[in-house]
Amino acid sequence: MEESVIVIKNLNVFFNEVPILKDIELKVNEKQFLAIIGPNGGGKTTLLKVILGLIEPDSGQVKIKGLDIKEGRKLIGYVPQISDFDKHFPINVKDVILMGRISDKQGFFHSYSQKDINLVEDIMKDLDIFDFKDKQIGRLSGGQLQRVLIGRALVAEPEILLLDEPTASLDAESRSNIYNILRDINDEITIIVVTHDLSAISSYFDSVACLNKNLHYHGDKNISQEDVDQVYGCPIELIAHGVSHRVLGNHSGDEQHD
């Protein structure tokens, strides 16, 4: 029997009395590779932040390997959207990744051990970013910076990895490289990815959840067209193997759907 590393029960989050997440029930098993898809404003990033303990739910329960969030979040690595990262900050690749070794009990200015440095160098080599370890992060391509952020998360030696839109704004080759890296990492740890990249589902993920305030679907990656149309609120074409999806038909209002 597979072990559930994340268990969410009856989760509700409101903002100014407006529901952001409603009655969420979700179990994520060990070494699962889960995609969470859905429209903008559907609550995907909010769900990640609840799991990380950055947002406190109004009701419901989240357990991480049987632990409450406060303890369980130590088992989680997090990769934010590139747009949330300051590319102009005067820091190089190696130092960004070393930051992942700083624990809650340590200050920012502390000495790294030789073990820390060796681990960082091994991860940079695994992610093929060792050759530009001394580069300022603003000089990196989008794909290179994404690998740096993944490295920063991995150096904390997490058992679960959460990623928020890791392939947004990347070209097709860089997207493929990131997904292949994640697939290799998935041999060792559980991965949850928030994404709009429907084209990647059949090629890389083993399961998918559709989220638009409610969790409409959770299971293997063989998601139906009806499930996708329901969660996005208008017809979305599912196209696999590297071709981007597109919105079909007319729908009212000015709301954008990705």
C-alpha positions in Angstrom: 0.0 0.0 0.0 1.4 3.4 -1.0 2.1 5.9 1.7 0.4 9.3 1.5 3.0 12.0 2.2 0.5 14.9 2.0 -3.1 14.5 3.2 -5.5 17.5 2.9 -9.0 17.2 4.4 -11.9 19.7 4.1 -9.6 22.6 3.4 -11.2 26.1 3.1 -9.5 29.5 2.5 -11.4 32.8 2.2 -10.1 36.3 1.4 -12.5 39.1 2.5 -15.2 36.4 2.8 -14.6 35.4 -0.9 -13.8 31.6 -1.2 -10.4 31.0 -2.7 -10.3 27.2 -1.9 -13.4 25.2 -1.1 -13.7 21.8 0.5 -10.4 20.6 -0.8 -9.7 16.9 -0.3 -6.3 15.6 -1.6 -3.9 12.8 -1.0 -0.4 12.8 -2.5 1.5 9.5 -2.4 5.2 9.0 -2.0 7.2 9.7 -5.2 4.1 10.8 -7.0 4.6 13.3 -9.9 1.5 15.5 -9.7 0.5 18.4 -11.9 -2.0 20.9 -10.6 -3.8 22.7 -13.5 -6.5 25.3 -13.6 -7.3 28.9 -14.6 -5.7 32.0 -13.2 -7.3 32.8 -9.9 -8.3 29.2 -9.3 -6.3 28.9 -6.1 -3.3 26.8 -7.3 -0.6 29.0 -5.8 -2.7 29.5 -2.7 -2.8 25.8 -2.2 1.0 25.5 -2.4 1.3 28.3 0.1 -1.1 26.6 2.5 1.0 23.4 2.3 4.1 25.5 2.9 2.6 27.1 5.9 2.7 30.6 4.4 -1.1 30.9 4.4 -3.3 29.7 7.3 -6.5 28.0 6.2 -9.8 29.1 7.6 -10.7 25.5 8.2 -9.5 22.0 7.4 -6.4 20.0 8.0 -3.1 19.5 6.2 -0.7 16.7 7.3 2.8 16.2 5.9 4.0 12.7 6.6 1.7 12.7 9.6 3.0 16.0 10.9 1.4 19.4 11.3 2.5 22.1 8.8 4.8 23.8 11.3 6.9 20.6 11.5 6.2 19.0 8.2 7.2 22.0 6.1 10.8 21.2 7.0 10.5 18.2 4.6 9.5 20.5 1.7 11.5 22.3 -0.9 9.9 25.1 -2.8 10.7 26.6 -6.2 8.8 30.0 -6.8 8.0 31.5 -10.1 10.9 33.2 -11.8 9.0 36.4 -11.8 9.1 36.4 -8.0 12.9 36.3 -8.0 14.9 39.5 -8.1 17.3 39.0 -11.0 19.2 42.2 -10.2 20.3 41.2 -6.7 24.1 41.1 -6.6 24.6 37.4 -6.0 26.1 34.6 -8.0 24.8 31.2 -8.8 26.7 29.3 -6.1 25.7 31.7 -3.3 22.0 31.4 -4.3 22.1 27.7 -4.0 24.0 27.8 -0.8 21.2 29.9 0.7 19.1 26.6 0.6 21.3 25.3 3.4 20.2 28.1 5.8 17.8 26.7 8.4 15.2 28.6 10.4 17.6 28.7 13.4 20.5 30.2 11.5 21.1 33.7 10.5 21.8 34.8 7.0 25.4 35.6 7.7 26.8 32.3 8.9 29.7 30.1 7.8 28.9 27.2 5.5 30.5 23.8 6.2 32.6 21.9 3.8 29.7 19.4 3.6 27.4 22.3 2.5 29.9 23.4 -0.2 30.4 19.8 -1.5 26.7 19.2 -1.7 26.1 22.5 -3.6 28.9 21.6 -6.1 27.4 18.1 -6.6 23.9 19.6 -7.3 25.3 22.2 -9.7 27.0 19.4 -11.6 23.9 17.3 -11.7 21.9 20.3 -13.0 24.6 21.2 -15.5 25.1 24.7 -14.0 28.5 24.3 -12.4 30.3 26.1 -15.3 28.6 29.3 -14.5 28.7 29.0 -10.7 30.3 32.5 -10.4 27.9 34.3 -12.7 25.6 37.0 -11.4 22.0 35.6 -11.6 20.8 38.4 -13.9 23.1 37.2 -16.6 21.5 33.8 -16.8 18.9 32.6 -19.3 15.4 31.7 -18.1 16.1 28.0 -18.2 19.4 28.4 -16.4 17.9 30.5 -13.7 15.1 27.9 -13.2 17.7 25.2 -12.7 19.4 27.5 -10.1 16.2 27.8 -8.2 15.6 24.1 -8.4 19.2 23.6 -7.0 18.5 26.0 -4.1 15.4 23.9 -3.2 17.2 20.5 -3.6 20.2 21.5 -1.5 17.9 21.5 1.6 17.5 17.7 0.9 13.7 17.8 0.9 11.4 14.7 0.7 8.8 16.7 -1.2 9.4 19.4 -3.9 6.8 22.0 -4.8 7.2 24.1 -8.0 5.1 27.1 -9.1 5.0 27.5 -12.9 8.6 26.2 -13.4 8.3 26.4 -17.2 6.5 29.7 -17.6 8.1 32.0 -20.3 10.6 29.3 -21.3 11.2 28.1 -24.8 10.3 24.6 -25.9 13.8 23.2 -25.4 14.2 24.8 -22.0 10.8 23.4 -20.9 11.8 20.0 -22.0 15.1 20.2 -20.1 13.3 21.3 -16.9 10.7 18.4 -17.1 13.5 15.9 -17.8 15.4 17.1 -14.7 12.2 16.9 -12.6 11.5 13.4 -13.9 15.0 12.3 -12.8 14.5 13.9 -9.4 11.2 12.2 -9.0 13.0 8.8 -8.7 13.9 10.0 -5.2 11.3 12.5 -4.0 7.6 13.5 -4.4 7.0 16.4 -6.8 4.0 18.7 -7.1 4.0 21.2 -10.0 1.5 24.0 -10.6 1.4 24.5 -14.3 -0.6 25.8 -17.3 1.4 23.6 -19.6 -1.2 21.0 -20.5 1.0 19.7 -23.3 3.4 18.2 -20.7 0.8 16.1 -18.8 0.9 13.0 -21.0 4.7 13.1 -21.4 5.9 13.6 -17.9 3.4 13.5 -15.1 1.8 10.4 -13.6 -1.2 12.2 -12.2 -3.1 15.5 -12.4 -5.4 17.6 -10.3 -7.8 20.2 -11.7 -8.3 23.1 -9.4 -10.7 26.1 -9.7 -11.6 26.8 -6.1 -12.9 23.3 -5.9 -10.8 20.2 -6.7 -12.6 18.9 -9.7 -10.5 15.9 -10.5 -7.7 13.9 -9.0 -6.2 10.7 -10.2 -4.0 9.5 -13.0 -2.9 11.6 -16.0 -5.7 10.3 -18.3 -7.8 13.4 -17.7 -10.9 13.7 -19.9 -11.8 16.6 -22.1 -15.0 17.2 -19.9 -12.8 17.5 -16.8 -10.7 20.2 -18.4 -13.7 22.1 -19.8 -15.4 22.1 -16.5 -12.5 23.4 -14.5 -11.5 26.2 -17.0 -15.2 27.3 -17.5 -14.8 27.2 -21.3 -13.6 24.6 -23.9 -9.8 24.0 -23.7 -8.2 21.7 -26.2 -6.0 19.0 -24.8 -3.0 18.5 -27.1 -0.1 16.4 -26.0 3.5 15.9 -27.1 4.9 19.4 -27.1 2.1 21.4 -28.8 0.6 24.2 -26.8 -3.1 24.0 -25.8 -5.5 26.7 -27.0 -8.9 28.0 -26.0 -11.7 27.0 -28.3 -15.0 28.6 -29.0 -16.5 31.8 -27.7 -17.0 32.6 -24.0 -18.5 35.6 -22.4 -16.7 38.3 -20.5 -13.2 39.6 -20.5 -11.7 36.9 -18.3 -8.5 35.4 -19.6 -7.8 31.7 -19.6 -4.3 30.3 -19.9 
